[in-house]
């Protein structure tokens, strides 16, 4: 099997996909702009081939790279990045080289929030009222229906980039004082935490892995400079399981990871927010492994080879992510060394986070694991204690 991995070195833990695939006998060919010499040694040793381009945004260079791989290794079976940023590039390459998977014509329902909303509604799942807005007159008409605050975000966007919470007429006028080159969707503001529905599904629609996280909104973390603490759910709530499975089926997801987000409202209801056809970000893949004592990268490699895999593993541990921001005041009360000394038995991973992720994930991150959720909370409170 020939597998082309777009940007296999980033984020850093994606190298484990390459390691696992090599172990299963898959030829993995990487494309990126990073010099080969600068790659992690484990990644270098696991890649069959590496093609360095000068500019990842130059599509012709990516075409040339794939053409080279075909001339040397034969037909390409997979093209993947597992990365929201490159999702459309993956699809465009699959289209041009007739590789199975999402093609460019399949992008709208999984990239445009306005189109996602239609699929959620088709599955009879509640969604926030929303509309593509092109001017302040349309915005005022929409706000008259739903009231302030509203959330304005790019219809096609990655994460919370370009997202605004608009709470009054002054903020609305300020929003329209800027030039926005992309379409914006306005949505009624839903108050509540986010519950995710994450998993891996094979080509026949069999779900091989499921998990769920609970976290506050990304927009609030970025806007207010908050440390980021989120945790898994050892037992996925029944209503989330039902809605999540409905959505996965309605979107027709196959042979890949999925990451759905729902608002858990103040009255304990669920409202569908969005779908991503890739793994959740940051260190979430590693949290899957720690929470269930599995190797999710190995599971993925076996899945694409159509090998038999073990029955879906239960979630055994409470697992939490904590991302600390260095530039937030007041300063932390406890050093890294103090945190490790006090909670070293449940801190299973820690280290710096890439700068590009820092506004959301923090500058220095921890994964905590315990059978006792209160112990996780105690550790999280200790590590991020300030003032």
N, C-alpha and C positions, 0 to 999 in steps of 0.2 A: 504493500500500500504506500502511495506517495501523498504526503501531507504537507501542504505549504502553510507555514505559520507566519502571519503578518505581525511584525514587532514581537518576537518571542521573548525578548529580554525585559519587557516592561508591561505591567508591573513585575517586580523582581520574582514573585512567587510563581509566575507563569512558566518559569524554567522547569518546574516540576511536571508540567504537561509533557514537555519534550523528553525529560528523563523517563517518564512512565511509558511513553509511546515507543521510545527506543527499546526499552526492556521487552516490549511486546513484539518487536521486530518491524515496527513501522519506520519507513524512511521519512524523516522530518527535515524539511528545507525551509530555512528562515530568510525573511527579507526585512531589512531595517537599514537605517542610516548610520548606526553605531559601528565604529571600526571593529572588526572581528577580534582583534587583540584585546579590546576593552570589555568583551563579554565575560560573564562569570565562567570559570573554568569548567564547572559541571555542565553548563549549557553548551559550551564549545565542544565538549567531548560527546554530547548526546545528539548534536545536529549532524545529519548526513551531509548537508551542503548549506552554505551561507552566501547570500548575494547582497553585497552592500550597495545601496543607492545613495546618491547625493542628497536627494530631497524626496521624502515620503509623500509629499503632496503632489509630486509630478507623476501623474498616472502612467505616462508613457514609460517611465523607468520601471514601474511595477510590471507593466506588460512585458517589457524586455526580460525582466527577471524570470517571470513565469515561462516565457518562451524558451529561455535557456534551460530551465529545469526539465521541460518536456523533451527538448532535444537530447538531453543527457540521460534522463531517467524514465521517460515515457509519460503516459497519461497521468494527469493529476486527479486524485480521488477526493481530496478535501482542500478547501481554502478557508482558513479561519484565523481570526485574531482574538476572539472571545472578549472583544473590547468595543464598547459603545461608539467610541470615536471613529473606528475604522469599519463600522458595520456596513455602511453603504459602499465603501471601497471593496470590502469582501464580496458583496453582492455583485458589484460591477465586474470584478474579475471572474466570478463564477459564471456570469452571463456570457462574457467574451470567450471563455474557454470551455463552456458547456459542462461545468462541474456541478454535481448535485448539491442542493441546498437552496437557500433563499437567493432569488435573482433580483435584479434591480426593480422589476415590475412588482415585486412582492413587498417593497419597502414601506409603502404608505401606512398600512395598519400597525406596523411595529416601530415606526419612527415619528409619525405625526400624532400628536396628542388628540387632535380633533377626530382623527380616524379611529384611534384606539377606543375613544368614547363610544363610537357607533357599534363596535364589536362587543364591548361590555354590555351595552344596552340590548343587543341582539341575544345575549346570553341571559337576559333578565336580571342583570346585576345593577344595583344603584350606583349612580355616578353624580359628581358635582355638576350643577348646571354650568354650562360654559358655551362660549361663542368666539369665533374669530372676529377680532375687532380691528378696524383699519383707521378709525378717526375718533375724536373726542365725542362727537355727537352720538355715534353708535355705542360708545362706552357709557355715556350717561343714561342712555335708554336701557342698557343691560343692567346697570347698577340700580336703576329705579325698580327693576324686577327683583333683584337679589339682595340689595342693600350693601353697605360697606361692612367690613373690608372685603376687597376682592384680591385675587391673585392673578397677576399678569405674567405670562411666561412665553418664550418662543414656542411656536407650534412644533417645531423640530429643534430639539435642544438636548444637551448632555448635562445631566445632573441639575444643579440649581443655577447654572450660569444664565445671567440675564433675567433672573426672576425677581419680581417686585411684589411687595405687599402694599396695596394702595388703600388708605383708610379714610380719605376725605377728598374734597374737591381740589384743594391746593396740591396734594400729592398727585392727583389725576392730571392736573394741568402741567405739573412738573414732568410727569412721565411723557406727555405728548410734546414737551418742549425739545426733547431729544429726537434725533432721526433714527428710526428703527428700520433696518434694511430687510428683516425677516418678518414673516407673519407672526402675530401675537394672538394667543388665546387668553381670554379673560374667563376666570372661573369664580364661582362663589367660594368664599373662604370656609373651609371645613376645620373646625376645632377638634383636635385629638392627636394622639400618637399614631405612628405608622406601624402596621403589622405587615411583614413580608410573607410571601409564599414562594419558596425557592426550591428548585429541584433539577433533576436530570431525567430526561425521557428518551426512550430509544425510538428506532425507526417505525416500530409497530405500535407505538402509543403506550408502551409499558413504562410506568414510572419506576425508576431504579433507586431514587433517593429523594427525600423530602426534608425540608427544614423551614424554620420561621424565625425571624428576628423582630424585636420591638425597639423602635427608636423614635426620638423626636425629629421634627422636620429638619432637613438639611438647610433650608433657608434660614431658620432661626439660629442654627449653629454658626453659620457664616456671618449673618448680620450682627449677632450679639457677641461674637468672639468666644463662644462657649467651648469648654472641653467636651469631647464626644464620648458618651457612655451608652452602649447598647448591648442587648443580651438576646440569647435565643429563647425559644419556648420548648421545653422538654416534651410537652404534650401540645400538639397543634389544636387550637380550639375547633370545635365541631363546625361552627358557622364559617370559619376561615377555610377549613378543609373543603367544605362543600362549594363555596364560591371560587376558591382557587382552582379546583378540579374542573369546574364549569368553564372558567376562563381559558385554561390550558386547552381544553377540548375545542372551544369555539374559535380560538386563534389558530388551531391546527398545528401546534408546535410539535416537531418531531426531531429526534436525533441530536439534541442539544440541551444546554442549560436554559433555565428560565428564571426570571426574577420579577415577581409581581408585587405591587405595593397597594395596600388598602389603608384608608383611614379608619381607626377605631374611634368612633365618635363618643361624645360625652354621655350619650344614652346607651352605650355599649352596642351600637350598630356598626356595620361595616359599609364603607363607600369605596368603590374601586377607583384607584388613582391612575396607575399606568402599568405597562408591561415592558420588560426588557428581555430580549432573547439572547441573554448572555449571563454569566455568573454574576452574583452580587460582588461589589467592588471591595477594595482594601484587602484586609486579611480574612475576609469571610470564608473563602475556600479552606483556609487553614483551620478556622473555627469549626467547619463541618467535620474535619478530621479529628480534632480534639474532642468534640462533643460526642462523637459516635465511635471512636476508635477505628476509623477506616482510613483508606487512602483514596480520596475522591479523584485524584489525577489518574490513578490506576484503573478505577472504575470507568472513567471516561474512555481510556485507551481500549479497554476490553469491549466497551459498548460499540465503538465505531468499527471494531473487528468482528462484531456480531458474535462474540464469545458468550458463553453462559456465565452469568454473574450470580453471586450469592443473593439470597433473599434480602430485601431491604432491611437494613440494620436500624434498630431502635436508637433514639437519642438517649444516651446514657448519662450525660453530664450537663449541668448548667454551665454555660460558657458566655463570657462577656468580653467585649472590646472596650478599651479605654484609650482615647487619644488625648494627650496633654498638649496645650499650646504654650509656647515659651513667652509669647509677647502679651499674654493676658495678665492684667492686674486684678487683685494683688498677687504677689508671688506665691509659689507653692510653699507649704509649711514643712514638707518632708522631701528629702533627697531620694534619688534613685536607690542609693545604697540602703537607706532606712526602709524603703518600701520592699526591697528584695529580702532584707533581713527579717522583716515582720511577716511577709506574705509569700516568701520564695517558694513554698510548697504548692501554691495554687497559681503562681505566675508561670505559665508554660511557654510563653514567648514574649520577648520585648525587644525593642530596637527603634532606631530613627525611621520616620516616614518620609517618603519622597516629597520634596518641596511642593510639587504640583498638587499633591493631595492635602497639604497641610491646612488650608482653610476649613476643610471638612473633617479630616481624619486626625488633625493635630500634628505636632512636630516629633513627638516621641510616643510610641504606642505599646500597649500591653494586651495580651490575651490572658484571661483568667479562667480557670476551670475548677469546678467543685461539685460535689453531690449536694451541697447545701447552698441554696440561692442567697440566704442571708450572709453567708461568708463572702460571697462575691460582692454584695452590696457594701459590706464593711470594708473590704479591700479597696473597692473603687472609691469610697468616701475618704479613706485614708490617703490614697495616692493623689487624689485631685483636691485635697483640702487646701484652701488658700486663706490668707488674711491673718 
